[in-house]
Amino acid sequence: MRDVTDTTRTPLAGTPSLLRAINDRAALELLLANGPLSRTQIGTLTGLSKPTASQLLARLEAAGLVVPVGTTAGGPGPNAQLYQVNPAAGYVAGLDVSTTHVRVGVADITGTTLAEHQVATRGWPAAATVANVGAAVAETVRQAGLAPGSLREIVIGVPGALDPATGRLRYASHLPGWHSPRLVAELEAGLGAPVAIENDVNLAAIAEQAFGAAAGCEDFVLLWAEEGIGAAIVIAGRLHRGFTGGAGEVGYMPVPGAPVVHDVRRKNSGGFQELAGADAVLALAVEHGLGAAGAQEAVALALDTPGAGDTFLGILAERIAVGLASIVSVVDPELLVLSGGVPAAGGERLRALVQESLARIAIPRPEVRCTAVPGSPVLHGALQRALATAREAAFTTH
């Protein structure tokens, strides 16, 4: 007699409802990737018969997930009706939070950005942070032409990491007002939608993987260099966050040439940050006679200053490579992506110098690329993650 508990035998065939759900999801993904398609095109791409494709489109249209958008033209025979994902099937928001500003973007479920809005955070009382963030999101929703309460999902990128065990934000003492143990619940109540908090550098990596320098790459490291130093690690196509959410917090990582931090819980200097953080870049610029208001300006000035600028860029590249060597020796990624204000200011020249320096000191020699995401990579990554969640909910519950 066959043992009914034996799961190694041939699995049962999928139920009709499961197969319909799989086909519906496949069609929606095709429409997102390819734009408007006809019934015949959807049938060809999915392998479904014309009657099945017609039934599929009828279901999706009835659920409000697709809409007709004109017809084909120019071919033999009658014109065919075209369909696209309904932009009104859901709306999301992404936030890029820094010590100086909050940048908000609102997009429809197709990924089209409808509005962006930025507010300065200088002078915000810590107790008013949630209310002020809510006001910024509400204003962006208004600018997008949407009604209050339209958002399905909000993802917030912060220079820190949410501890999954305590719910508290870690590595972010420089962000007043963001340290409540009920932070997510308070934000959801204030913003009126589900909220997820993610490390800003991790979100930049999501954007690079979606449509930037790491598109098509499943094993890469993104190094962010701006006011601070951080990294994001993607392994087998997935972000590696670490047990406490702190993977990639490399600012205090011990590296040759920098003081060792002996108590990372207290404010002090040392580690990778001491070599390539904004303050270190400015100090290095002063040593070489490059007077500038900020680290990015110093790097840009060096590009136009033969002699001293060349020396400055060479030393900066070596410092960045020292930190990267520690990372690639452990992770051995296929690719390194340089992002943030300092690499952006240095462009191709700084990238090439980092590649050369890394090749001299590390056995793994992954390709080094500059970011290819326009605007704010953090904001784009926040929108991408919010869209993934909103689509999962909308496409599987209709």
C-alpha positions in Angstrom: 0.0 0.0 0.0 1.3 3.5 -0.8 2.3 5.6 2.2 0.3 8.8 2.0 2.9 10.6 4.1 5.6 9.9 1.5 6.4 13.3 -0.1 9.2 11.9 -2.3 6.6 10.6 -4.8 5.2 12.4 -7.8 3.6 15.6 -6.6 -0.1 16.3 -7.1 -1.0 18.4 -10.1 -1.7 22.1 -9.4 -5.3 23.0 -8.8 -7.1 25.0 -11.5 -7.2 28.1 -9.2 -3.4 27.8 -8.5 -2.7 27.5 -12.2 -4.9 30.5 -13.0 -3.1 32.6 -10.3 0.3 31.6 -11.8 -0.8 32.5 -15.3 -2.3 35.8 -14.2 0.9 36.7 -12.3 3.0 35.8 -15.4 0.9 38.0 -17.6 1.1 40.9 -15.3 4.9 40.6 -15.1 5.1 40.5 -18.9 2.9 43.7 -19.1 5.1 45.5 -16.6 8.3 44.5 -18.5 7.1 45.0 -22.1 4.4 47.6 -22.0 1.0 47.2 -23.7 0.4 43.8 -25.3 -2.4 42.2 -27.2 -4.2 39.0 -26.3 -2.2 37.2 -29.0 1.1 38.5 -27.8 0.3 37.5 -24.2 -0.7 34.0 -25.4 2.6 33.7 -27.4 4.8 34.8 -24.5 3.1 32.7 -21.9 2.3 29.7 -24.1 -1.4 30.0 -23.4 -4.1 29.3 -26.0 -6.1 32.3 -27.3 -9.2 31.3 -25.3 -7.2 31.0 -22.1 -5.4 34.3 -22.7 -8.8 35.9 -23.3 -10.2 34.5 -20.1 -7.1 35.7 -18.2 -7.4 39.2 -19.5 -11.1 39.3 -18.6 -10.3 38.3 -15.1 -7.5 40.9 -14.7 -9.7 43.6 -16.2 -12.6 42.7 -13.9 -10.1 42.9 -10.9 -9.0 46.4 -12.0 -5.4 45.2 -12.7 -5.3 45.8 -16.4 -7.0 48.3 -18.7 -7.4 48.5 -22.5 -5.2 51.2 -24.1 -5.9 51.3 -27.8 -5.2 48.9 -30.6 -2.4 47.7 -32.8 -2.0 49.4 -36.2 -0.2 48.8 -39.5 -0.4 45.0 -39.7 -2.5 42.7 -41.8 -6.0 41.9 -40.6 -8.1 43.7 -38.0 -6.4 45.8 -35.3 -6.0 44.0 -32.0 -6.9 45.4 -28.5 -3.9 46.3 -26.4 -3.8 46.0 -22.6 -1.5 47.4 -19.9 -1.2 47.2 -16.1 -3.7 49.6 -14.6 -1.5 52.4 -13.0 -4.3 53.0 -10.5 -4.1 49.5 -9.1 -1.8 50.8 -6.4 0.4 53.7 -5.3 3.6 53.6 -3.2 6.0 56.1 -1.6 9.7 55.9 -1.0 11.7 58.2 1.4 15.4 59.1 1.5 16.2 60.3 5.0 19.5 62.1 5.8 20.7 64.4 8.6 19.8 67.4 6.4 16.7 66.5 4.5 13.9 64.1 3.7 13.2 63.4 0.1 9.9 61.7 -0.8 8.8 60.1 -4.1 5.4 58.7 -5.0 4.9 56.2 -7.8 2.1 54.2 -9.3 2.2 50.4 -9.5 3.8 50.4 -13.0 6.8 52.2 -11.5 6.1 55.6 -13.0 7.1 58.3 -10.5 4.3 60.8 -10.1 5.9 63.4 -7.8 9.0 64.1 -5.8 9.3 66.5 -2.9 12.1 67.4 -0.5 12.1 69.2 2.8 14.9 70.3 5.0 15.1 68.8 8.5 17.2 71.5 10.1 15.4 72.7 13.2 13.0 69.8 13.5 12.2 69.0 17.1 12.8 65.3 17.8 9.3 64.9 19.2 7.8 66.3 15.9 9.8 64.0 13.5 6.9 61.6 12.8 4.4 64.4 12.3 6.8 66.3 10.0 7.5 63.2 7.9 3.8 62.6 7.6 3.3 66.2 6.4 6.1 65.7 3.8 4.5 62.5 2.5 1.0 64.1 2.4 2.3 67.0 0.4 3.9 64.6 -2.1 0.7 62.6 -2.4 -1.1 65.9 -3.1 1.4 66.9 -5.7 0.9 63.5 -7.4 -2.8 64.3 -7.7 -3.8 61.5 -5.4 -6.4 61.5 -2.6 -5.2 61.1 1.0 -5.0 57.4 2.0 -4.0 56.3 -1.5 -0.7 54.6 -0.6 -0.4 50.8 -0.4 3.2 50.7 0.9 5.9 53.1 2.2 9.6 52.3 2.4 11.9 54.6 4.3 15.7 54.6 3.7 17.7 55.7 6.7 21.5 55.8 7.5 21.2 53.0 10.0 19.5 49.6 10.5 16.4 48.4 12.3 17.3 45.7 14.8 14.8 42.9 14.1 15.0 41.8 17.8 14.2 45.1 19.5 12.6 47.2 16.7 15.1 50.0 17.5 17.1 51.9 14.9 20.8 51.2 15.3 23.9 52.9 13.9 21.9 56.2 13.6 22.6 58.3 16.7 22.9 61.3 14.3 19.1 61.1 13.5 17.2 62.6 16.4 13.6 61.5 16.6 14.1 58.1 15.0 14.8 56.0 18.0 11.5 55.0 19.5 11.1 51.3 20.2 7.7 51.7 18.5 9.1 53.6 15.5 7.4 51.5 12.8 4.0 51.5 14.5 4.2 55.3 15.1 5.1 55.9 11.5 2.3 53.7 10.2 -0.2 55.5 12.4 1.1 58.9 11.3 1.4 58.1 7.6 -1.7 55.9 7.2 -0.1 53.1 5.3 2.2 50.0 6.0 5.8 51.2 6.6 9.1 49.4 6.2 12.4 50.9 7.3 15.6 49.9 5.4 19.2 50.8 5.5 19.8 53.5 2.9 22.9 51.8 1.3 20.9 48.6 1.0 18.3 50.5 -1.0 20.9 52.0 -3.2 22.0 48.5 -4.0 18.4 47.5 -4.9 18.3 50.4 -7.3 21.6 49.4 -8.9 20.4 45.8 -9.3 17.1 46.9 -10.8 18.3 49.3 -13.5 21.8 50.5 -12.7 25.4 49.3 -12.8 24.6 45.9 -11.2 21.7 45.0 -13.5 21.9 41.2 -14.2 24.5 40.6 -11.4 23.6 38.4 -8.4 26.8 38.8 -6.4 28.1 42.3 -5.8 29.1 44.8 -3.2 28.1 48.5 -3.2 30.3 50.9 -1.4 28.7 54.2 -0.4 31.0 57.1 0.4 29.5 60.4 1.3 29.3 61.9 4.8 29.8 58.4 6.1 31.0 55.1 4.7 28.8 52.1 4.3 28.4 49.0 2.2 25.6 46.7 0.9 26.2 43.1 0.2 24.1 41.1 -2.4 24.7 37.4 -2.5 22.8 35.1 -4.9 20.6 38.0 -5.9 19.5 38.8 -2.3 20.5 41.4 0.2 22.5 40.1 3.1 21.4 42.1 6.1 23.1 40.1 8.8 21.7 38.6 12.1 21.1 42.1 13.7 20.6 44.0 10.4 24.2 45.4 10.6 25.8 43.8 7.6 27.7 46.4 5.7 28.2 48.8 8.6 31.9 49.2 7.7 32.6 52.7 8.9 34.4 51.5 12.0 35.9 48.4 10.3 39.6 48.2 11.3 41.8 48.9 8.4 45.6 49.5 8.0 46.5 53.2 8.4 43.6 54.1 10.7 43.1 54.1 14.5 41.3 51.0 15.9 38.0 51.8 17.6 37.9 50.2 21.0 34.3 51.1 22.0 32.0 51.4 19.0 29.1 52.3 21.3 30.5 55.7 22.0 31.2 58.5 19.6 34.8 58.3 18.5 36.9 58.2 15.3 38.8 55.4 13.7 38.5 52.6 11.2 37.5 52.9 7.5 35.7 56.2 8.3 38.9 57.8 9.3 40.4 57.1 5.9 37.6 57.8 3.5 34.8 59.6 5.3 33.9 63.2 4.4 36.0 64.7 7.2 39.0 62.6 6.1 38.6 63.6 2.5 38.5 67.3 3.4 41.6 66.9 5.6 43.4 65.2 2.8 42.4 68.0 0.4 43.8 70.6 2.8 47.1 68.8 3.0 47.4 69.1 -0.8 46.3 72.8 -1.0 42.8 72.1 -2.3 40.5 74.4 -0.5 36.8 73.4 -0.7 33.6 73.6 1.3 32.9 69.9 1.2 34.3 66.5 0.3 32.5 66.3 -3.0 33.7 69.7 -4.0 37.3 68.8 -3.0 37.2 65.8 -5.3 35.7 67.8 -8.2 38.4 70.4 -7.7 41.1 67.8 -7.7 40.0 66.6 -11.2 40.8 70.1 -12.5 44.1 70.6 -10.6 47.1 68.9 -12.2 49.8 67.9 -9.9 48.4 68.3 -6.4 45.0 67.0 -7.6 46.5 63.9 -9.1 48.4 63.1 -5.9 45.2 63.7 -3.8 43.1 61.4 -6.0 45.8 58.7 -6.0 45.9 58.7 -2.2 42.1 58.8 -1.8 41.8 55.8 -4.3 44.4 53.8 -2.2 42.4 54.5 1.0 39.2 53.4 -0.6 40.9 50.3 -2.0 42.3 49.4 1.5 38.7 49.1 2.8 37.4 47.3 -0.3 40.3 44.8 0.0 39.0 43.7 3.4 35.5 43.3 2.0 36.3 41.4 -1.2 38.7 39.1 0.7 35.7 37.7 2.6 32.9 38.1 0.1 34.7 37.6 -3.2 32.0 39.4 -5.3 31.6 39.5 -9.0 31.3 43.3 -9.0 32.0 46.4 -6.9 29.8 49.5 -7.4 31.0 52.9 -6.1 28.1 55.1 -5.1 27.5 58.2 -3.0 28.6 61.8 -3.4 32.4 61.3 -3.3 32.6 58.5 -6.0 30.1 60.5 -8.1 32.3 63.6 -7.9 35.4 61.5 -8.9 33.7 59.8 -11.7 35.5 57.5 -14.1 39.0 58.8 -13.1 38.6 57.9 -9.4 37.0 54.6 -10.4 40.0 53.6 -12.5 42.4 54.6 -9.7 40.4 52.5 -7.2 40.5 49.5 -9.6 44.2 49.8 -10.1 44.9 50.2 -6.3 42.7 47.2 -5.4 44.4 45.0 -8.0 47.7 45.7 -6.2 46.6 44.7 -2.7 43.8 42.1 -3.0 43.7 38.6 -4.5 40.1 38.8 -5.6 39.9 41.4 -8.3 36.3 42.1 -9.1 35.4 44.8 -11.7 34.8 48.2 -10.2 31.9 50.3 -11.7 30.5 53.7 -11.0 26.8 54.0 -10.1 24.5 54.2 -13.0 21.4 55.3 -11.2 20.4 58.9 -11.8 19.2 61.2 -9.0 18.9 59.7 -5.5 19.8 55.9 -5.6 18.3 55.6 -2.1 14.9 57.1 -3.2 14.9 54.9 -6.3 15.7 51.8 -4.2 13.0 52.7 -1.7 10.4 52.9 -4.5 11.6 49.6 -6.0 11.2 47.8 -2.7 7.8 49.4 -2.0 6.6 48.4 -5.5 7.7 44.8 -5.0 5.6 44.6 -1.9 2.6 46.3 -3.3 2.7 44.2 -6.5 2.9 41.0 -4.5 -0.2 42.0 -2.5 -2.2 43.3 -5.5 -1.2 40.5 -8.0 -1.9 37.6 -5.6 -5.1 38.6 -3.8 -7.3 39.7 -6.7 
